[in-house]
Amino acid sequence: MEELETAHVWRAINGYIGRGGVIVIFDGLAQGWVNELRNPETWRPGCIAVDETGHSWIAVGGNDQGGASNWMPRDAHSWKKRVRSRRNSIRDMP
């Protein structure tokens, strides 16, 4: 997967190996790092987020001006990780 390599190279060049989070890629170019996958409305549909373990999500819905409406997993492993993450954050709420 081309995006995985792009994300790994970006992490290595910018000192983000071991920091977690995701690298967001659009049109084959890394756009930056965020500490967790959130706020799809700040990214254009078609952006791909890749974490350090190789899980990936794609920004879907919405439009270029208003941003995407959701992050969708690109594989079964990413789907399971996202569901687990949401369950943990709900349990941690006061």
Backbone bond lengths (Angstrom), bond angles and torsions (degrees), N, CA, C in turn:
res aa  C-N    CA-C-N  psi(-1)  N-CA   C-N-CA  omega(-1)  CA-C   N-CA-C  phi
1 M - - - 1.442 - - 1.526 109.03 -
2 E 1.291 116.21 121.44 1.452 123.29 -176.72 1.535 112.70 -59.98
3 E 1.327 116.92 -39.13 1.466 120.90 -177.55 1.528 111.60 -63.80
4 L 1.323 117.07 -36.50 1.457 121.07 179.42 1.524 110.65 -61.05
5 E 1.311 116.00 -44.56 1.467 119.99 178.61 1.525 110.89 -66.07
6 T 1.321 117.61 -43.33 1.466 121.69 178.45 1.529 110.06 -58.33
7 A 1.334 116.46 -45.26 1.468 120.74 -179.99 1.524 111.03 -64.15
8 H 1.328 117.23 -42.93 1.469 120.30 -179.15 1.530 110.94 -63.82
9 V 1.314 117.28 -44.61 1.469 120.87 179.27 1.527 110.26 -61.65
10 W 1.339 117.29 -44.20 1.466 120.97 179.73 1.527 110.23 -60.41
11 R 1.358 116.08 -44.60 1.469 119.79 178.80 1.527 110.95 -59.70
12 A 1.324 116.88 -44.71 1.469 121.02 -178.08 1.527 111.37 -63.97
13 I 1.312 117.61 -45.91 1.469 121.84 -177.99 1.522 111.64 -65.69
14 N 1.337 116.47 -38.15 1.460 120.60 -173.57 1.529 114.86 -99.40
15 G 1.329 117.56 5.81 1.459 120.96 175.66 1.522 114.51 75.21
16 Y 1.327 117.80 32.54 1.459 121.29 -178.60 1.528 113.70 -107.78
17 I 1.319 118.52 12.51 1.462 120.21 176.23 1.525 107.76 -71.78
18 G 1.339 115.72 130.67 1.454 121.11 -179.40 1.515 114.81 85.98
19 R 1.330 118.05 3.15 1.473 120.63 -178.25 1.522 113.04 -97.65
20 G 1.345 117.23 -0.53 1.464 119.60 -179.94 1.513 111.38 71.34
21 G 1.337 115.91 -153.22 1.452 120.45 179.80 1.510 112.65 68.27
22 V 1.323 115.13 -166.37 1.456 121.17 179.41 1.527 110.90 -132.82
23 I 1.311 114.78 151.02 1.461 122.09 171.35 1.521 105.75 -100.21
24 V 1.331 117.01 130.09 1.464 120.89 179.32 1.522 108.39 -100.16
25 I 1.333 114.75 131.48 1.462 122.49 -175.49 1.521 109.12 -121.37
26 F 1.339 116.16 138.13 1.460 120.73 174.64 1.524 108.40 -138.23
27 D 1.307 116.14 132.32 1.473 122.02 -177.87 1.527 112.31 51.45
28 G 1.340 115.64 37.90 1.456 120.47 175.93 1.516 115.54 81.98
29 L 1.329 117.89 -1.25 1.462 121.07 -178.91 1.527 110.69 -114.41
30 A 1.333 115.80 135.20 1.460 120.10 176.72 1.523 108.90 -67.75
31 Q 1.330 115.61 130.40 1.461 121.37 -179.07 1.520 112.60 -99.18
32 G 1.337 116.49 -20.35 1.459 119.43 179.44 1.508 111.75 152.74
33 W 1.350 114.51 -175.87 1.463 123.77 -176.62 1.520 108.92 -119.04
34 V 1.326 116.58 141.91 1.462 121.98 168.86 1.524 107.53 -132.36
35 N 1.338 116.14 149.56 1.461 119.46 -173.10 1.522 113.94 -71.99
36 E 1.343 117.34 -20.78 1.465 120.20 174.40 1.516 109.17 -154.35
37 L 1.307 115.41 158.47 1.455 121.57 -178.97 1.529 109.05 -75.84
38 R 1.336 116.66 113.63 1.462 121.26 -178.65 1.528 109.00 -161.18
39 N 1.303 116.39 177.91 1.462 124.59 173.94 1.523 114.92 46.41
40 P 1.333 117.61 63.55 1.466 118.88 179.26 1.527 112.46 -61.64
41 E 1.333 117.21 -23.88 1.464 120.48 -179.00 1.531 113.26 -66.87
42 T 1.331 116.92 -12.46 1.463 119.88 177.82 1.537 112.33 -91.68
43 W 1.334 115.82 0.32 1.466 121.03 -179.17 1.525 109.96 -125.85
44 R 1.317 116.33 148.97 1.464 121.01 177.78 1.519 111.06 -73.30
45 P 1.333 117.29 148.43 1.466 119.48 172.44 1.537 109.37 -55.88
46 G 1.312 115.89 138.99 1.465 120.92 -178.57 1.518 113.52 100.60
47 C 1.337 117.81 -13.58 1.463 119.98 174.98 1.525 108.57 -64.34
48 I 1.310 115.61 146.71 1.459 121.30 178.91 1.521 108.07 -121.40
49 A 1.328 115.81 130.34 1.462 121.85 177.00 1.523 108.42 -106.15
50 V 1.336 116.08 133.62 1.469 121.31 -177.66 1.520 108.65 -127.90
51 D 1.342 116.92 127.11 1.467 119.20 176.73 1.530 109.86 -91.76
52 E 1.320 116.37 177.44 1.475 120.77 -175.04 1.513 113.96 -67.20
53 T 1.331 117.49 -22.05 1.457 119.73 -179.33 1.522 112.60 -91.13
54 G 1.338 116.92 -0.38 1.457 120.90 177.56 1.509 115.06 97.19
55 H 1.342 117.84 -0.76 1.459 119.20 174.99 1.524 108.70 -70.04
56 S 1.339 115.66 146.49 1.462 117.82 -178.17 1.528 111.66 -141.41
57 W 1.308 114.51 153.29 1.460 123.71 -179.70 1.518 108.29 -135.66
58 I 1.326 116.96 152.67 1.460 121.56 178.02 1.525 109.17 -120.80
59 A 1.327 116.02 138.26 1.456 121.82 177.83 1.530 107.99 -77.69
60 V 1.338 116.46 126.76 1.461 121.04 -176.09 1.534 110.83 -129.00
61 G 1.329 114.71 165.08 1.460 121.27 178.34 1.518 111.39 71.32
62 G 1.309 115.58 -175.48 1.452 119.89 178.03 1.513 112.33 67.95
63 N 1.341 115.26 -153.26 1.462 121.54 -179.75 1.523 109.99 -153.51
64 D 1.321 115.89 173.92 1.463 120.03 -176.25 1.532 112.52 -62.62
65 Q 1.315 118.14 -35.71 1.459 120.92 -177.48 1.538 112.30 -79.58
66 G 1.320 117.45 -42.97 1.461 121.62 -176.51 1.514 114.38 -91.84
67 G 1.322 117.16 -6.24 1.455 121.40 -179.07 1.519 112.28 85.41
68 A 1.302 115.22 174.29 1.467 121.79 -179.36 1.526 109.64 -75.05
69 S 1.322 116.01 164.69 1.462 119.44 178.86 1.529 112.63 -103.31
70 N 1.342 117.97 -15.68 1.458 119.23 -176.87 1.526 110.94 -163.58
71 W 1.322 115.67 157.58 1.464 122.03 169.23 1.515 107.69 -101.23
72 M 1.330 117.22 126.89 1.465 121.72 178.68 1.523 109.34 -114.33
73 P 1.325 117.23 133.73 1.469 120.53 177.77 1.527 110.52 -61.80
74 R 1.313 115.96 145.66 1.459 120.99 178.06 1.515 112.04 -95.83
75 D 1.348 117.60 -6.53 1.460 121.38 178.49 1.525 109.31 -155.00
76 A 1.315 116.71 166.70 1.470 121.61 -176.02 1.526 112.40 -62.21
77 H 1.324 118.47 -37.15 1.462 120.92 -178.89 1.523 111.23 -65.44
78 S 1.325 117.35 -39.52 1.459 120.94 178.48 1.514 110.31 -66.70
79 W 1.336 116.67 -37.39 1.462 120.62 179.16 1.524 110.41 -61.30
80 K 1.336 116.87 -47.00 1.461 120.96 -179.50 1.520 110.97 -63.02
81 K 1.333 117.11 -40.08 1.456 120.49 -179.10 1.521 110.45 -65.03
82 R 1.329 118.22 -42.19 1.466 122.00 -179.14 1.530 110.75 -65.12
83 V 1.312 117.97 -42.11 1.460 121.50 179.21 1.522 109.78 -64.04
84 R 1.326 117.76 -44.88 1.462 121.58 178.80 1.526 110.67 -60.93
85 S 1.326 117.35 -42.50 1.457 122.32 -179.30 1.527 110.57 -62.33
86 R 1.320 117.67 -43.37 1.464 120.84 179.41 1.524 110.99 -65.93
87 R 1.322 117.88 -39.33 1.461 120.44 178.84 1.522 110.27 -62.08
88 N 1.331 117.18 -43.27 1.450 120.27 179.76 1.519 111.88 -64.07
89 S 1.322 117.52 -40.84 1.465 119.61 -179.06 1.523 110.73 -68.65
90 I 1.319 118.74 -31.42 1.465 120.67 176.94 1.519 109.89 -69.18
91 R 1.325 117.90 -41.20 1.458 121.72 178.61 1.530 111.74 -64.52
92 D 1.343 116.87 -31.67 1.460 121.23 -177.17 1.527 113.09 -79.40
93 M 1.324 117.28 -8.55 1.461 120.18 -178.72 1.523 110.24 -69.89
94 P 1.352 117.59 145.91 1.469 120.86 -179.45 1.507 111.88 -69.15
